[in-house]
Amino acid sequence: MPIEMLTYFHHQGIIDSQTIYLYDINAIIQKSLHMNSAHTRAKKQFPSDLLLHVHPRTVPVETLRFTLSFGLGGMATTLVLLLFITGILQKVSYIPDIQRAYHSIQFMYTDSNFAGWLRNIHYWSGNMLVIISFLHFCRVFLTGAIAGRRRLNWIVGLFLLGLVFFSNFSGYLLPWDQLAYWAVTIFLNMIGYIPFIGQPLAQLLRGGSEIGTETLTNFYAIHTGLLPFLMLLLVIGHFWLIRKARGLVQQQSGKGPTFSVPVMPNLIVREAAVGLSLIAAILLFSAIVDAPLSGAATPGVSPNPAKAAWFFMGLQELLMHLHPVFAICVFPVIVLFCLLAIPFWQNSALNEGIWFNGERGRKLAIVVSITSITLTIAAVLIDNVATNIIGSPATALFTRGVLPLVIFLSCHCLGYALLTSRYSYTRGETVMAGFLFIVVAMICLTVIGVWFRGPGMQLMFPF
C-alpha cells in the first residue's frame, strides 16, 4: 500500500500511528531482503557473465565439434595461466644472480621441496606451450581461419607465437647451467648474423660483449616483466577478435539456417574438461619427471655437441647448410612476409571450417608432406657428403646463399604453376601445399638437429 494512502487513512482516524510504524518496518525489511537476493544472484551470475564476455551467448553447433579445433586454443590459454601462476611462485625461491642462481635451482629439489615440483610444472608447461601453440597455428591455417574478418587476428596470432618462442628462450638461461649457458650463447651468435642490427641486438641482450651478470639480469627482467605483459595484452586482443568474428570458424553449408545453442553449458563444460585434463596430465608428469639440470655453467668449457634450445634447432641445422645471412635472415624474412601477406591475397585461403579444403586437399597434403621429408633428408645427406669430400666453406655467399634461394623460389613458382594449371587445384590448396612443404621441412630439420647430431655436430643415429 502506498505511504500517501496510509497517511490519508491515519488523518481520517481509520488506522493509528502504530500501524503505520509497523508497516514502515516491514517495508524496510522487505526492501533489504530484495536487495540481498539481487546481490546474491549477481554474485552467482558473475562467473557466467565473465565467461560470456569471452564467448558469445550462443555458438553454432558446428563449432562444438572437437575435431574442428581439437581444443588447441583453450589448451594454450590454460598453459599460459599455469605458467603465470608457477612463474610467480618460483620468484620466491629463485635468485637472479650468477653466483647463486644455479644453487637456488638445486635447493628447490632438496628435502622433497615443493619448489622443485613447481619448477617441473613451469618447465614442462613452457615446452608444451611451444608445441600446442605451433599446432594451433597450423590448425588455423589448414581450416581457412585466416581471411576476411579474421585477417587481423591471424597477424596477432603470429606475434603471439613469436612471443611464446622468445619467452621460452628468455627463460632458458635462468638456471645458469651448462645446457642453458651454451644454448643461449649459440642463439645470440646466430642473431649476430642479421645484417646491420644483429650485432647491436645481440650485445643489447647480453648487456655487453660477454654473457655474464648483465645478461642474466636482462633475461630475468624480460622473462618475468616485459614478455608476460606483452603476452597478456595480445591474448586479450586475440580473444576480443575471436569474439568479434563470432567464435570459431565454421563451414558455410548454405543448406539452411545455422543452429546455435547456449554457450553455457554446451561450450564451457567442454573447455573446462579439456583444460582440467591437461592440467592433471602436466601435474602428474611433473611429479614423475624432473626438469633437466646439467652442471653449473662453465664459460671456458663448451659441451660437445653445443646445441641451441630444441625449438631453435631447425634454424641451427639450417645454418649448417646455408650462408649465415640467408639461414638466419633472408629465408625467415621471406617466410614471415608470405605468412603476413597470404590473408590479403585473394582466394589464397582454404574454405572456412574444412580441414585441407576437403578430401582432395587432404591427399595433396599427404603427398606434399612425404615429398618435403624426402627432399629435406636427401639435401642434408648430400650436403654432408659434399662438405666432407669437397670441403665447401659454409660462408660461400653464392653456393650456400644465392643459389639455394634461387632454387627454393623457382621450385615453389614451378610447383604453383603445375598444381594450378595441370592438376586444377585452387589457389588456396596450392598455397596450402607451399605452407606444408616449409613447415614439414622445418620439423624435419629440427628432428635431425635434436636427435641425429652427435659430437662435433656430425650426423649419427641416436640408437
C-alpha positions as CSV (number, residue, x, y, z in Angstrom):
1,M,0.0,0.0,0.0
2,P,1.5,3.4,-0.9
3,I,2.6,5.6,2.0
4,E,0.3,8.5,0.8
5,M,-2.8,6.3,1.2
6,L,-1.7,5.2,4.7
7,T,-1.3,8.9,5.7
8,Y,-4.8,9.7,4.4
9,F,-6.3,6.8,6.4
10,H,-4.4,8.0,9.5
11,H,-5.9,11.5,9.2
12,Q,-9.4,10.1,8.8
13,G,-8.9,8.0,12.0
14,I,-9.2,4.7,10.2
15,I,-5.7,3.5,11.3
16,D,-3.4,4.5,14.2
17,S,0.2,5.6,14.3
18,Q,1.5,2.2,15.5
19,T,0.1,0.5,12.4
20,I,1.9,3.0,10.1
21,Y,5.2,2.4,12.1
22,L,4.9,-1.4,11.8
23,Y,4.2,-1.0,8.1
24,D,7.4,1.1,7.6
25,I,9.4,-1.5,9.4
26,N,8.0,-4.3,7.3
27,A,8.7,-2.3,4.1
28,I,12.3,-1.7,5.1
29,I,12.8,-5.5,5.8
30,Q,11.3,-6.5,2.5
31,K,13.4,-4.0,0.6
32,S,16.6,-5.3,2.4
33,L,15.7,-8.9,1.6
34,H,15.1,-7.9,-2.0
35,M,18.5,-6.2,-2.2
36,N,20.3,-9.1,-0.6
37,S,18.6,-11.5,-3.0
38,A,19.6,-9.4,-6.0
39,H,23.2,-9.2,-4.7
40,T,23.3,-13.0,-4.2
41,R,22.0,-13.5,-7.8
42,A,24.6,-11.1,-9.1
43,K,27.4,-12.9,-7.3
44,K,26.2,-16.3,-8.7
45,Q,26.0,-14.9,-12.2
46,F,29.4,-13.2,-12.1
47,P,31.5,-16.2,-13.4
48,S,28.9,-16.8,-16.0
49,D,28.8,-13.2,-17.1
50,L,32.6,-13.1,-17.2
51,L,32.8,-16.1,-19.4
52,L,30.1,-14.7,-21.7
53,H,32.3,-11.7,-22.2
54,V,34.9,-14.0,-23.7
55,H,32.4,-16.0,-25.7
56,P,29.1,-15.1,-27.4
57,R,25.9,-16.1,-25.6
58,T,25.2,-18.7,-28.3
59,V,27.5,-20.7,-30.5
60,P,26.8,-22.7,-33.7
61,V,26.5,-26.4,-33.1
62,E,29.1,-27.0,-35.8
63,T,31.8,-25.2,-33.8
64,L,31.3,-27.7,-30.9
65,R,32.8,-30.5,-32.9
66,F,36.1,-31.4,-31.2
67,T,37.9,-32.3,-34.4
68,L,37.4,-28.8,-35.7
69,S,39.9,-27.3,-33.3
70,F,40.9,-30.2,-31.0
71,G,40.7,-27.6,-28.2
72,L,44.2,-26.3,-29.0
73,G,43.4,-22.7,-28.4
74,G,41.9,-23.4,-25.0
75,M,44.8,-25.7,-24.1
76,A,47.3,-22.9,-25.0
77,T,45.4,-20.4,-22.8
78,T,45.4,-23.0,-19.9
79,L,49.1,-23.4,-20.2
80,V,49.7,-19.6,-20.2
81,L,47.7,-19.3,-17.0
82,L,49.6,-22.2,-15.5
83,L,52.9,-20.6,-16.4
84,F,51.9,-17.3,-14.9
85,I,51.0,-18.9,-11.6
86,T,54.0,-21.1,-11.3
87,G,56.3,-18.4,-12.5
88,I,55.1,-16.0,-9.8
89,L,55.5,-18.7,-7.1
90,Q,59.1,-19.5,-8.3
91,K,60.1,-15.9,-7.7
92,V,60.1,-16.8,-4.0
93,S,62.9,-19.4,-4.4
94,Y,64.9,-18.2,-7.5
95,I,67.8,-15.8,-7.1
96,P,68.7,-13.9,-10.3
97,D,72.5,-13.8,-9.6
98,I,75.2,-15.7,-11.5
99,Q,76.8,-16.7,-8.2
100,R,73.6,-18.1,-6.6
101,A,71.1,-18.8,-9.5
102,Y,72.3,-22.4,-10.1
103,H,72.4,-23.2,-6.4
104,S,68.9,-21.7,-5.9
105,I,67.6,-24.2,-8.5
106,Q,69.4,-27.1,-6.8
107,F,67.9,-26.1,-3.5
108,M,64.4,-26.4,-5.0
109,Y,65.0,-30.2,-5.2
110,T,66.4,-30.7,-1.7
111,D,64.4,-32.5,1.1
112,S,61.3,-33.0,-1.1
113,N,61.0,-29.3,-1.6
114,F,57.7,-28.2,-3.1
115,A,59.5,-25.6,-5.2
116,G,61.1,-28.4,-7.3
117,W,57.7,-29.6,-8.4
118,L,56.7,-26.0,-9.3
119,R,59.8,-25.7,-11.4
120,N,58.9,-29.0,-13.2
121,I,55.4,-27.8,-13.9
122,H,56.7,-24.5,-15.2
123,Y,59.3,-26.1,-17.4
124,W,57.1,-28.8,-18.9
125,S,54.2,-26.3,-19.4
126,G,56.6,-24.0,-21.3
127,N,57.7,-26.7,-23.6
128,M,54.2,-28.0,-24.1
129,L,53.1,-24.4,-24.9
130,V,55.5,-24.3,-27.8
131,I,54.1,-27.5,-29.2
132,I,50.5,-26.6,-28.6
133,S,50.9,-23.1,-30.0
134,F,52.6,-24.4,-33.1
135,L,49.8,-27.0,-33.7
136,H,47.2,-24.3,-33.1
137,F,49.0,-22.1,-35.7
138,C,48.8,-25.0,-38.2
139,R,45.2,-25.7,-37.4
140,V,44.1,-22.1,-38.0
141,F,45.8,-22.1,-41.4
142,L,44.6,-25.5,-42.5
143,T,40.9,-24.8,-41.6
144,G,40.9,-21.5,-43.5
145,A,40.5,-19.3,-40.5
146,I,42.8,-16.5,-41.8
147,A,40.8,-14.5,-44.3
148,G,38.0,-11.9,-44.1
149,R,37.3,-10.6,-40.7
150,R,39.9,-13.0,-39.2
151,R,42.9,-11.4,-41.0
152,L,43.9,-9.2,-38.1
153,N,43.6,-12.0,-35.6
154,W,45.9,-14.1,-37.8
155,I,48.6,-11.4,-37.6
156,V,48.1,-11.1,-33.8
157,G,48.4,-14.9,-33.5
158,L,51.7,-14.8,-35.4
159,F,53.1,-12.3,-33.0
160,L,51.8,-14.3,-30.1
161,L,53.6,-17.4,-31.5
162,G,56.8,-15.4,-31.7
163,L,56.3,-14.3,-28.0
164,V,55.9,-17.9,-27.0
165,F,59.2,-18.9,-28.6
166,F,61.0,-15.9,-27.2
167,S,59.5,-16.4,-23.7
168,N,60.9,-20.0,-23.7
169,F,64.2,-18.7,-25.0
170,S,64.5,-16.0,-22.3
171,G,63.7,-18.4,-19.6
172,Y,66.3,-20.9,-20.9
173,L,69.2,-19.1,-19.4
174,L,67.8,-18.6,-15.9
175,P,69.0,-21.9,-14.4
176,W,72.6,-20.9,-15.3
177,D,73.7,-24.4,-16.1
178,Q,75.9,-25.7,-18.9
179,L,73.0,-26.6,-21.2
180,A,71.3,-23.2,-20.8
181,Y,74.5,-21.1,-21.0
182,W,75.7,-22.6,-24.2
183,A,72.3,-22.8,-25.8
184,V,71.8,-19.1,-25.3
185,T,75.4,-18.4,-26.4
186,I,74.7,-20.2,-29.7
187,F,71.5,-18.4,-30.4
188,L,72.9,-15.0,-29.6
189,N,75.7,-15.7,-32.0
190,M,73.0,-16.7,-34.6
191,I,71.3,-13.3,-34.0
192,G,74.6,-11.6,-34.7
193,Y,74.4,-12.8,-38.3
194,I,71.4,-10.5,-39.0
195,P,72.7,-7.6,-41.2
196,F,73.1,-4.2,-39.6
197,I,71.1,-4.8,-36.4
198,G,72.3,-8.3,-35.5
199,Q,75.4,-7.4,-33.5
200,P,73.9,-4.4,-31.7
201,L,70.8,-6.5,-30.8
202,A,72.9,-9.4,-29.5
203,Q,75.1,-7.1,-27.5
204,L,72.0,-5.4,-26.0
205,L,70.6,-8.8,-24.9
206,R,74.0,-9.8,-23.5
207,G,74.4,-6.5,-21.7
208,G,78.0,-6.3,-23.1
209,S,80.4,-8.3,-25.2
210,E,80.2,-11.5,-23.0
211,I,77.5,-13.4,-21.3
212,G,77.6,-12.6,-17.6
213,T,75.8,-10.9,-14.8
214,E,74.1,-8.3,-17.0
215,T,72.9,-11.0,-19.4
216,L,71.2,-12.9,-16.6
217,T,69.6,-9.7,-15.3
218,N,68.4,-8.7,-18.7
219,F,66.9,-12.1,-19.4
220,Y,65.2,-12.2,-16.0
221,A,63.6,-8.8,-16.5
222,I,62.5,-9.7,-20.0
223,H,61.2,-13.1,-19.0
224,T,59.3,-12.0,-15.8
225,G,58.3,-8.5,-16.8
226,L,58.2,-7.4,-20.4
227,L,57.1,-10.6,-22.1
228,P,54.3,-11.5,-19.7
229,F,52.9,-8.0,-20.1
230,L,53.0,-8.1,-23.9
231,M,51.6,-11.6,-24.0
232,L,48.7,-10.6,-21.7
233,L,47.8,-7.7,-24.0
234,L,47.9,-9.9,-27.1
235,V,45.9,-12.7,-25.5
236,I,43.2,-10.2,-24.6
237,G,43.2,-8.8,-28.1
238,H,43.2,-12.3,-29.6
239,F,40.1,-13.3,-27.6
240,W,38.4,-10.0,-28.4
241,L,39.0,-10.5,-32.2
242,I,37.7,-14.1,-31.9
243,R,34.5,-12.7,-30.3
244,K,34.2,-10.1,-33.0
245,A,34.5,-12.8,-35.6
246,R,31.6,-14.7,-33.8
247,G,33.7,-17.5,-32.4
248,L,35.4,-20.4,-34.2
249,V,35.4,-20.7,-37.9
250,Q,32.7,-22.9,-39.3
251,Q,31.8,-24.5,-42.6
252,Q,29.4,-22.5,-44.8
253,S,27.0,-25.2,-45.9
254,G,24.3,-23.0,-47.5
255,K,21.7,-25.7,-46.8
256,G,19.6,-23.7,-44.4
257,P,19.9,-21.8,-41.1
258,T,22.7,-22.4,-38.7
259,F,21.5,-23.9,-35.4
260,S,23.0,-22.4,-32.3
261,V,23.0,-23.5,-28.7
262,P,23.7,-21.5,-25.4
263,V,27.5,-21.3,-24.7
264,M,26.7,-22.3,-21.1
265,P,27.0,-25.3,-20.6
266,N,27.5,-26.6,-24.1
267,L,30.9,-25.0,-24.8
268,I,32.1,-24.0,-21.3
269,V,31.8,-27.6,-20.0
270,R,33.8,-28.9,-22.9
271,E,36.5,-26.3,-22.5
272,A,36.7,-27.0,-18.7
273,A,37.0,-30.7,-19.4
274,V,39.9,-30.2,-21.8
275,G,41.7,-27.7,-19.6
276,L,41.4,-29.7,-16.4
277,S,42.5,-32.9,-18.2
278,L,45.6,-31.0,-19.5
279,I,46.4,-29.6,-16.0
280,A,46.1,-33.1,-14.5
281,A,48.4,-34.6,-17.1
282,I,51.0,-31.8,-16.6
283,L,50.9,-32.1,-12.8
284,L,51.2,-35.9,-12.9
285,F,54.1,-35.8,-15.4
286,S,55.9,-33.1,-13.4
287,A,55.6,-35.2,-10.3
288,I,57.3,-38.1,-12.1
289,V,59.9,-36.4,-14.4
290,D,62.2,-33.6,-13.2
291,A,63.1,-30.7,-15.4
292,P,66.7,-31.2,-16.8
293,L,69.5,-29.5,-14.9
294,S,73.1,-30.1,-16.0
295,G,76.3,-28.9,-14.2
296,A,76.9,-25.3,-13.3
297,A,77.7,-23.0,-16.2
298,T,81.4,-23.1,-17.2
299,P,82.1,-20.4,-19.8
300,G,85.5,-21.8,-20.7
301,V,84.4,-25.4,-21.3
302,S,81.8,-25.9,-24.0
303,P,79.8,-29.2,-24.2
304,N,80.2,-31.4,-27.3
305,P,78.0,-31.0,-29.1
306,A,76.9,-27.5,-28.2
307,K,73.3,-27.0,-29.4
308,A,70.6,-24.3,-29.3
309,A,67.3,-24.8,-27.5
310,W,65.4,-27.6,-29.1
311,F,62.8,-25.3,-30.6
312,F,65.6,-23.4,-32.4
313,M,67.4,-26.5,-33.6
314,G,65.7,-26.2,-37.0
315,L,67.5,-22.8,-37.5
316,Q,70.8,-24.2,-36.2
317,E,70.5,-27.1,-38.7
318,L,69.7,-24.7,-41.5
319,L,72.8,-22.7,-40.5
320,M,75.0,-25.7,-41.1
321,H,73.9,-25.9,-44.7
322,L,73.4,-22.3,-45.8
323,H,75.3,-19.0,-45.6
324,P,74.6,-17.4,-42.1
325,V,72.8,-14.3,-43.5
326,F,70.5,-16.4,-45.7
327,A,69.8,-19.0,-42.9
328,I,69.1,-16.5,-40.1
329,C,67.7,-13.6,-42.0
330,V,66.8,-14.0,-45.7
331,F,64.8,-17.2,-45.6
332,P,63.0,-16.5,-42.3
333,V,62.0,-13.0,-43.6
334,I,60.6,-14.3,-46.8
335,V,58.6,-16.9,-44.9
336,L,57.3,-14.3,-42.4
337,F,56.4,-11.9,-45.2
338,C,54.4,-14.7,-47.0
339,L,52.6,-15.6,-43.8
340,L,51.6,-12.0,-43.3
341,A,50.6,-11.4,-46.9
342,I,48.6,-14.6,-47.6
343,P,45.3,-13.5,-46.0
344,F,45.3,-10.4,-48.2
345,W,45.9,-12.3,-51.4
346,Q,42.5,-13.0,-53.0
347,N,41.3,-16.6,-52.8
348,S,44.6,-17.8,-51.1
349,A,42.8,-19.1,-48.0
350,L,41.1,-22.5,-47.8
351,N,37.4,-22.8,-47.5
352,E,36.4,-22.0,-43.9
353,G,35.9,-24.8,-41.4
354,I,37.1,-27.6,-43.7
355,W,40.4,-29.3,-43.0
356,F,42.7,-29.2,-46.0
357,N,39.7,-28.0,-48.1
358,G,38.3,-31.5,-48.3
359,E,39.4,-35.0,-49.4
360,R,41.3,-33.8,-52.5
361,G,43.2,-31.3,-50.5
362,R,44.0,-34.0,-47.8
363,K,45.6,-36.2,-50.4
364,L,47.6,-33.3,-51.7
365,A,48.8,-32.6,-48.1
366,I,50.0,-36.2,-47.7
367,V,51.9,-36.2,-51.0
368,V,53.5,-32.8,-50.2
369,S,54.5,-33.8,-46.7
370,I,56.1,-37.0,-47.9
371,T,57.9,-35.1,-50.7
372,S,59.2,-32.5,-48.2
373,I,60.5,-35.1,-45.8
374,T,62.3,-37.0,-48.6
375,L,63.8,-33.9,-50.2
376,T,64.9,-32.5,-46.8
377,I,66.7,-35.7,-45.7
378,A,68.3,-36.1,-49.2
379,A,69.5,-32.5,-49.2
380,V,71.0,-32.8,-45.7
381,L,72.8,-36.1,-46.6
382,I,74.1,-34.8,-50.0
383,D,75.4,-31.6,-48.4
384,N,77.0,-33.5,-45.6
385,V,78.8,-35.8,-48.1
386,A,79.8,-32.9,-50.4
387,T,81.2,-30.9,-47.4
388,N,83.3,-33.9,-46.3
389,I,84.7,-34.5,-49.7
390,I,85.0,-31.1,-51.3
391,G,85.2,-29.1,-48.1
392,S,82.9,-26.3,-49.4
393,P,83.1,-23.4,-47.0
394,A,79.9,-22.7,-45.1
395,T,80.3,-18.9,-45.7
396,A,80.3,-19.2,-49.5
397,L,77.8,-16.5,-50.4
398,F,76.8,-17.8,-53.8
399,T,76.9,-21.6,-53.4
400,R,75.3,-21.6,-49.9
401,G,73.2,-18.4,-50.3
402,V,72.1,-17.1,-53.6
403,L,71.9,-20.5,-55.4
404,P,69.8,-22.2,-52.8
405,L,67.5,-19.2,-52.7
406,V,67.0,-19.2,-56.4
407,I,66.3,-23.0,-56.4
408,F,63.9,-22.6,-53.5
409,L,61.9,-19.8,-55.1
410,S,62.0,-21.5,-58.6
411,C,60.7,-24.7,-57.2
412,H,57.8,-23.0,-55.4
413,C,56.9,-21.0,-58.5
414,L,57.1,-24.1,-60.7
415,G,55.0,-26.1,-58.2
416,Y,52.4,-23.4,-58.1
417,A,52.1,-23.2,-61.8
418,L,52.0,-27.0,-62.1
419,L,49.3,-27.6,-59.4
420,T,47.0,-24.8,-60.6
421,S,47.2,-25.3,-64.4
422,R,47.8,-29.1,-64.9
423,Y,46.1,-30.5,-61.9
424,S,43.4,-27.8,-61.4
425,Y,44.0,-27.2,-57.7
426,T,42.6,-24.0,-56.3
427,R,44.8,-21.2,-55.3
428,G,44.1,-21.9,-51.6
429,E,45.0,-25.6,-52.0
430,T,48.3,-24.6,-53.8
431,V,49.2,-22.1,-51.1
432,M,48.5,-24.8,-48.5
433,A,50.9,-27.1,-50.3
434,G,53.7,-24.5,-50.1
435,F,52.9,-23.9,-46.5
436,L,53.0,-27.6,-45.6
437,F,56.2,-28.1,-47.6
438,I,58.0,-25.4,-45.5
439,V,56.5,-26.4,-42.1
440,V,57.3,-30.1,-42.6
441,A,60.8,-29.3,-43.8
442,M,61.5,-27.2,-40.6
443,I,60.1,-30.0,-38.4
444,C,62.4,-32.5,-40.2
445,L,65.4,-30.2,-39.7
446,T,64.5,-29.8,-36.0
447,V,64.3,-33.6,-35.6
448,I,67.7,-34.1,-37.3
449,G,69.3,-31.4,-35.2
450,V,67.9,-32.7,-31.9
451,W,68.4,-36.5,-32.3
452,F,70.7,-37.1,-35.2
453,R,73.6,-34.7,-34.5
454,G,76.3,-36.1,-32.2
455,P,79.8,-34.9,-31.1
456,G,81.2,-32.3,-33.4
457,M,77.6,-31.9,-34.8
458,Q,78.3,-34.9,-37.0
459,L,75.4,-37.0,-38.3
460,M,74.8,-40.1,-36.3
461,F,72.0,-42.5,-35.3
462,P,70.5,-41.9,-31.8
463,F,70.5,-45.6,-31.1
